[in-house]
């Protein structure tokens, strides 16, 4: 594994990261069939408390003090010393006595009595702090780069559990473009089935309002043409230059992925992708833009048997939650986009009886702080664009720096406790986790255990076991379960 010096230039670190990712991606195509690791039958699989999982991914670094872990509020005023500012929004009460979250999340506040709130999630600095590396780490459980392409947690569920509905793809990714945005190659690196193969990777739907078009056969196409297309595609794969260096398993996985897509195109179940089939009243409750429509689509897909769905506000460098300046104004806008749809998703899943068996997770790659990059004492390069000692204009107001010492994760349904807060961060800077810290491996172990997958589940790749949690060491946080 390549190491990255803490004082690496960000562009140099990014180039090195891309080279390593390219190597692991190539290696993935050469990987043979993953075999269940020896001794796996001796692993006791946990009893599942959830059948489906929805990951709400607030990409770019959601600042916990501005959302689910508010601290001392200091309003904007010219001349205020920046080191005094812990939160730029006041706190508001929730449906749980004594629990407060940040203003702008009034709708979510009213459903917190259905939630478990982890306030002590922590991440490593990973040397130079790159969003792509931390997002890779969060989504796969492994620090990049790896010698093999690590599967996304959704791919683990697709592989180990299989589809709930044989027609609906078990892993669907909503809201993230993989073309035309910065760091697209890094995003592609973890938004895959990894060594499991193409068939276990995500169905990508960057624009949820156009999802129905993605599963609709071309106008006028007769059913027999699907079979002809498959035959021609099979010939293309067999004749492809990649055949000489891609494994038979990976080639067959690509074929099976196309077969699955054809099955969906011919099924009535594809109606789940059509948002226009919802009533105008329901659509209006969700429609705050792409993200809101993504939450509505996730609801419909889970109702139709999707196993794992990720809905993201989309990661674009220096945009959305990647607030290196204009933090307060940007987060105020983002809250107006996420608050109503997330709360409505929880209410609708509850009303349909699905929430008890659907685990909904709200997360981000790390938090933010006005003063500290990484953790106290870190040598990570400060990437804030709003460096100042005192406030002089609004763009300086907000939490601009990456902070890995303590952030929040919210879980609804899926067997988790209700109205429960776990862990704590300091009330004054540094806002590090001071009670019950939860790392990525244990967080993943908790999610996997809820879905009935042991954190020690392993497949042999390159003659060594590769585990669902890093080296199989993840332990589910049992206090979170009801």
VEXZAFI-77749 format. One line per 5 residues: number of its first residue (from 1); their letters; for each residue y, z, x of C-alpha. Coordinates in steps of 0.5 Angstrom, whole numbers. Layout:
<nodes>
NUM> A> Y:Z:X | ...
</nodes>
This chain:
<nodes>
1> XXXXX> 0:0:0 | 7:-2:3 | 12:4:3 | 19:3:2 | 24:7:6
6> XXXXX> 29:11:2 | 35:8:5 | 33:1:4 | 38:-4:2 | 37:-6:-5
11> XXXXX> 36:-13:-4 | 31:-12:2 | 27:-7:-2 | 27:-12:-8 | 25:-18:-4
16> XXXXX> 19:-14:-1 | 17:-11:-8 | 17:-19:-10 | 13:-21:-4 | 8:-15:-6
21> XXXXX> 7:-17:-13 | 6:-24:-12 | 0:-22:-7 | -3:-17:-12 | -2:-22:-18
26> XXXXX> -6:-28:-14 | -11:-23:-12 | -12:-21:-20 | -14:-29:-21 | -19:-28:-16
31> XXXXX> -22:-21:-19 | -29:-22:-22 | -31:-18:-28 | -29:-11:-28 | -35:-7:-29
36> XXXXX> -35:0:-32 | -36:5:-26 | -42:8:-24 | -42:15:-27 | -38:13:-33
41> XXXXX> -43:15:-38 | -43:22:-36 | -35:22:-38 | -34:26:-44 | -29:22:-49
46> XXXXX> -24:26:-53 | -24:26:-60 | -19:21:-62 | -13:24:-66 | -10:17:-67
51> XXXXX> -12:10:-68 | -6:6:-66 | 0:7:-62 | 7:5:-62 | 11:5:-56
56> XXXXX> 19:5:-57 | 21:3:-50 | 29:5:-48 | 29:1:-42 | 34:2:-37
61> XXXXX> 34:9:-36 | 36:13:-43 | 40:19:-41 | 37:25:-44 | 43:29:-44
66> XXXXX> 46:24:-48 | 40:24:-53 | 35:29:-54 | 37:34:-49 | 44:35:-50
71> XXXXX> 48:40:-45 | 55:42:-45 | 60:37:-48 | 66:35:-45 | 70:30:-48
76> XXXXX> 74:25:-45 | 81:26:-42 | 85:23:-36 | 84:28:-30 | 78:32:-32
81> XXXXX> 73:33:-26 | 67:29:-26 | 63:34:-24 | 64:38:-30 | 61:33:-35
86> XXXXX> 54:34:-37 | 54:31:-44 | 59:26:-47 | 57:27:-54 | 57:34:-58
91> XXXXX> 50:36:-60 | 48:36:-68 | 43:40:-72 | 36:37:-73 | 31:39:-79
96> XXXXX> 28:44:-74 | 31:51:-74 | 35:52:-67 | 34:45:-65 | 39:40:-63
101> XXXXX> 40:33:-61 | 46:29:-59 | 51:26:-64 | 50:19:-66 | 42:20:-67
106> XXXXX> 43:23:-74 | 38:20:-78 | 33:21:-72 | 35:29:-73 | 33:29:-80
111> XXXXX> 25:27:-78 | 25:32:-72 | 21:36:-76 | 15:31:-75 | 16:31:-68
116> XXXXX> 14:34:-61 | 20:33:-56 | 18:34:-49 | 24:36:-45 | 21:36:-38
121> XXXXX> 18:29:-36 | 19:28:-29 | 19:22:-24 | 18:21:-17 | 24:17:-13
126> XXXXX> 19:12:-10 | 24:11:-4 | 29:7:-6 | 30:7:-14 | 29:1:-17
131> XXXXX> 28:0:-25 | 22:-5:-24 | 18:0:-20 | 19:6:-24 | 18:1:-30
136> XXXXX> 12:-1:-27 | 10:6:-25 | 11:8:-33 | 7:3:-36 | 1:2:-31
141> XXXXX> 1:9:-29 | 1:7:-21 | 6:6:-16 | 7:-1:-14 | 5:-5:-11
146> XXXXX> -2:-4:-11 | -8:-9:-8 | -10:-11:-15 | -6:-12:-21 | -6:-5:-25
151> XXXXX> -7:-6:-33 | -1:-4:-38 | -3:2:-42 | -4:-3:-48 | -9:-7:-44
156> XXXXX> -13:-1:-43 | -13:1:-50 | -15:-7:-52 | -20:-7:-47 | -23:0:-48
161> XXXXX> -22:1:-55 | -22:-7:-58 | -18:-9:-64 | -18:-5:-70 | -17:-12:-74
166> XXXXX> -21:-18:-70 | -15:-22:-72 | -9:-18:-70 | -8:-18:-63 | -10:-11:-60
171> XXXXX> -3:-11:-55 | 3:-14:-58 | 10:-13:-54 | 16:-14:-58 | 23:-15:-56
176> XXXXX> 23:-17:-48 | 24:-24:-46 | 20:-25:-39 | 24:-31:-38 | 32:-32:-37
181> XXXXX> 33:-25:-35 | 34:-21:-28 | 28:-19:-25 | 23:-23:-29 | 18:-23:-24
186> XXXXX> 18:-16:-24 | 17:-15:-31 | 12:-20:-32 | 8:-16:-26 | 6:-10:-31
191> XXXXX> 7:-14:-38 | 0:-16:-37 | -8:-15:-38 | -8:-14:-30 | -15:-14:-27
196> XXXXX> -18:-14:-34 | -16:-21:-36 | -11:-25:-40 | -15:-24:-47 | -13:-16:-46
201> XXXXX> -6:-18:-44 | 0:-18:-49 | 2:-22:-55 | 10:-23:-53 | 15:-24:-59
206> XXXXX> 22:-23:-55 | 25:-25:-62 | 22:-21:-68 | 25:-25:-73 | 22:-31:-70
211> XXXXX> 15:-28:-70 | 12:-32:-76 | 14:-38:-73 | 9:-36:-67 | 3:-35:-71
216> XXXXX> 4:-41:-76 | 0:-48:-74 | 5:-54:-73 | 7:-57:-80 | 1:-62:-82
221> XXXXX> -4:-60:-77 | -11:-61:-80 | -16:-55:-78 | -20:-60:-75 | -15:-61:-69
226> XXXXX> -16:-53:-67 | -23:-55:-65 | -21:-61:-61 | -15:-57:-58 | -20:-52:-55
231> XXXXX> -25:-57:-53 | -19:-61:-49 | -16:-54:-46 | -23:-52:-44 | -23:-59:-40
236> XXXXX> -16:-58:-37 | -19:-51:-35 | -25:-53:-31 | -21:-59:-28 | -15:-55:-26
241> XXXXX> -14:-54:-18 | -14:-46:-20 | -21:-47:-21 | -22:-47:-13 | -19:-40:-13
246> XXXXX> -19:-36:-19 | -26:-33:-21 | -30:-35:-27 | -29:-28:-30 | -21:-30:-30
251> XXXXX> -22:-37:-32 | -27:-35:-38 | -22:-29:-40 | -16:-35:-41 | -21:-39:-45
256> XXXXX> -22:-33:-50 | -15:-31:-50 | -14:-38:-53 | -20:-37:-58 | -17:-31:-60
261> XXXXX> -10:-34:-62 | -13:-40:-66 | -17:-35:-70 | -10:-32:-71 | -7:-38:-73
266> XXXXX> -12:-40:-78 | -12:-33:-81 | -8:-30:-87 | -7:-24:-83 | -2:-28:-80
271> XXXXX> 3:-26:-86 | 4:-19:-82 | 8:-23:-77 | 13:-25:-83 | 19:-20:-84
276> XXXXX> 21:-25:-90 | 16:-22:-94 | 19:-15:-94 | 24:-14:-100 | 31:-15:-98
281> XXXXX> 32:-7:-99 | 27:-5:-94 | 30:-11:-89 | 37:-8:-89 | 34:-1:-88
286> XXXXX> 32:-3:-81 | 36:-9:-79 | 41:-7:-74 | 39:-13:-69 | 33:-15:-65
291> XXXXX> 31:-8:-64 | 31:-6:-71 | 27:-12:-73 | 22:-10:-68 | 21:-3:-71
296> XXXXX> 20:-7:-78 | 15:-12:-75 | 11:-6:-71 | 11:-2:-78 | 8:-9:-81
301> XXXXX> 3:-10:-75 | 0:-3:-75 | -1:-3:-82 | -5:-10:-81 | -9:-7:-75
306> XXXXX> -5:-7:-69 | -8:-3:-64 | -2:-2:-59 | 5:-5:-60 | 11:-4:-55
311> XXXXX> 18:-5:-58 | 24:-5:-53 | 31:-5:-53 | 30:-10:-47 | 31:-9:-40
316> XXXXX> 37:-13:-37 | 40:-11:-31 | 46:-7:-32 | 46:-8:-39 | 44:-4:-45
321> XXXXX> 41:3:-42 | 42:1:-35 | 49:4:-35 | 52:4:-29 | 59:4:-32
326> XXXXX> 62:5:-39 | 56:9:-40 | 59:13:-46 | 62:7:-50 | 55:3:-49
331> XXXXX> 51:9:-51 | 55:10:-57 | 53:3:-59 | 46:3:-57 | 45:9:-62
336> XXXXX> 48:5:-67 | 42:0:-66 | 36:5:-65 | 38:11:-70 | 36:8:-77
341> XXXXX> 30:4:-75 | 27:9:-71 | 28:14:-77 | 26:9:-82 | 19:7:-78
346> XXXXX> 17:15:-78 | 19:15:-86 | 15:9:-87 | 9:11:-83 | 9:17:-86
351> XXXXX> 10:15:-93 | 4:10:-93 | -1:15:-90 | -1:12:-83 | 3:17:-79
356> XXXXX> -2:22:-78 | -7:17:-74 | -1:13:-71 | 2:16:-64 | 9:14:-64
361> XXXXX> 12:15:-57 | 20:14:-55 | 21:14:-47 | 25:11:-42 | 23:10:-34
366> XXXXX> 28:16:-32 | 34:20:-34 | 42:20:-32 | 47:24:-29 | 54:24:-27
371> XXXXX> 53:26:-20 | 46:26:-17 | 42:20:-16 | 35:21:-16 | 34:29:-15
376> XXXXX> 38:34:-11 | 37:32:-4 | 35:25:-5 | 37:20:0 | 37:14:-5
381> XXXXX> 43:10:-5 | 48:11:-10 | 48:5:-15 | 54:7:-20 | 59:3:-21
386> XXXXX> 64:8:-23 | 65:13:-17 | 71:17:-18 | 72:25:-17 | 77:25:-24
391> XXXXX> 77:21:-30 | 82:16:-30 | 79:11:-35 | 74:10:-40 | 69:6:-36
396> XXXXX> 68:12:-32 | 66:17:-37 | 58:17:-38 | 52:19:-34 | 52:13:-29
401> XXXXX> 47:15:-24 | 39:15:-24 | 36:22:-25 | 29:23:-24 | 28:30:-24
406> XXXXX> 28:31:-32 | 28:27:-38 | 26:27:-45 | 20:24:-49 | 19:24:-56
411> XXXXX> 12:24:-60 | 11:23:-67 | 4:23:-71 | -2:22:-68 | -5:29:-68
416> XXXXX> 1:32:-64 | 5:38:-66 | 10:38:-71 | 17:41:-70 | 15:43:-63
421> XXXXX> 19:43:-56 | 15:43:-50 | 19:44:-43 | 26:46:-41 | 31:43:-36
426> XXXXX> 37:47:-33 | 43:49:-37 | 47:47:-31 | 47:42:-26 | 42:40:-23
431> XXXXX> 39:39:-30 | 32:39:-27 | 25:41:-31 | 25:48:-30 | 19:50:-35
436> XXXXX> 12:46:-36 | 14:39:-32 | 10:33:-34 | 9:28:-29 | 7:20:-31
441> XXXXX> -1:22:-30 | -1:28:-35 | 3:24:-40 | -1:18:-40 | -7:23:-40
446> XXXXX> -4:26:-46 | -3:19:-50 | -10:16:-48 | -13:23:-50 | -10:22:-57
451> XXXXX> -13:15:-57 | -20:17:-55 | -20:15:-48 | -22:20:-43 | -16:20:-37
456> XXXXX> -22:19:-32 | -25:13:-35 | -26:8:-29 | -28:1:-28 | -30:-2:-21
461> XXXXX> -25:-7:-18 | -26:-9:-11 | -32:-5:-10 | -28:2:-12 | -27:5:-18
466> XXXXX> -20:4:-22 | -18:10:-27 | -14:10:-33 | -10:15:-30 | -8:15:-22
471> XXXXX> -15:17:-19 | -17:20:-25 | -13:26:-24 | -9:26:-30 | -10:32:-35
476> XXXXX> -8:32:-42 | -2:37:-44 | -7:41:-49 | -1:45:-52 | 2:38:-55
481> XX> -4:37:-60 | -4:40:-67
</nodes>
